[in-house]
């Protein structure tokens, strides 16, 4: 995998200050946990709050396991409230 497109939604976009970026595999790592760590180190406490309870969609599939491999696209979604 040469790169991964990361798309941020709602509070995740606010924390990152952008809606989308492309990361090299070397930067993103190879697992959801690697990416989570990178995002927290890059974007700080606001992103840490988002990824602590939010979701990662890897190529359209929800992944909560930090050991799950990354795909070509990862969507970072904040926790949603609703009824």
URHU-V826916 format. One record per residue. N is the residue number from 1. RES is the residue in one small letter. SS is DSSP state (hx for helix, st for strand, lp for the rest). PHI is phi in whole degrees, -180 to 180 (none if undefined). NEAR is the number of other ideal C-beta (glycine too) atoms within 8 Angstrom. Layout:
{{N & RES & SS & PHI & NEAR} {N & RES & SS & PHI & NEAR}}
This chain:
{{1 & x & lp & none & 8} {2 & x & lp & -85 & 4} {3 & x & st & -156 & 10} {4 & x & st & -133 & 14} {5 & x & st & -89 & 10} {6 & x & st & -112 & 15} {7 & x & st & -112 & 10} {8 & x & st & -112 & 12} {9 & x & lp & -126 & 10} {10 & x & lp & 51 & 7} {11 & x & hx & -62 & 10} {12 & x & hx & -66 & 15} {13 & x & hx & -66 & 11} {14 & x & hx & -64 & 8} {15 & x & hx & -66 & 13} {16 & x & hx & -82 & 14} {17 & x & lp & 78 & 6} {18 & x & lp & -147 & 7} {19 & x & lp & -101 & 7} {20 & x & st & -159 & 8} {21 & x & st & -153 & 7} {22 & x & st & -112 & 8} {23 & x & st & -112 & 11} {24 & x & st & -72 & 8} {25 & x & hx & -58 & 12} {26 & x & hx & -64 & 4} {27 & x & hx & -76 & 7} {28 & x & hx & -76 & 14} {29 & x & lp & 83 & 11} {30 & x & lp & -118 & 8} {31 & x & st & -128 & 11} {32 & x & hx & -60 & 16} {33 & x & hx & -63 & 9} {34 & x & hx & -61 & 11} {35 & x & hx & -65 & 16} {36 & x & hx & -57 & 11} {37 & x & hx & -62 & 9} {38 & x & hx & -62 & 12} {39 & x & hx & -64 & 13} {40 & x & hx & -66 & 11} {41 & x & hx & -68 & 5} {42 & x & hx & -79 & 8} {43 & x & hx & -115 & 9} {44 & x & lp & 80 & 8} {45 & x & hx & -60 & 5} {46 & x & hx & -62 & 10} {47 & x & hx & -71 & 14} {48 & x & hx & -59 & 9} {49 & x & hx & -65 & 10} {50 & x & hx & -65 & 14} {51 & x & hx & -76 & 13} {52 & x & hx & -64 & 6} {53 & x & hx & -126 & 7} {54 & x & lp & -86 & 12} {55 & x & st & -127 & 9} {56 & x & st & -115 & 16} {57 & x & st & -103 & 11} {58 & x & st & -101 & 13} {59 & x & lp & 50 & 8} {60 & x & lp & 87 & 5} {61 & x & st & -115 & 6} {62 & x & st & -63 & 6} {63 & x & st & -129 & 10} {64 & x & lp & -110 & 7} {65 & x & lp & -79 & 6} {66 & x & lp & -62 & 7} {67 & x & lp & -87 & 6} {68 & x & lp & -65 & 11} {69 & x & st & -72 & 7} {70 & x & lp & -78 & 15} {71 & x & lp & -116 & 9} {72 & x & lp & -79 & 7} {73 & x & st & -139 & 11} {74 & x & st & -129 & 15} {75 & x & st & -101 & 10} {76 & x & st & -104 & 16} {77 & x & st & -116 & 12} {78 & x & lp & -74 & 11} {79 & x & lp & -64 & 8} {80 & x & lp & -111 & 5} {81 & x & lp & -110 & 4} {82 & x & lp & 180 & 3} {83 & x & lp & -141 & 2}}
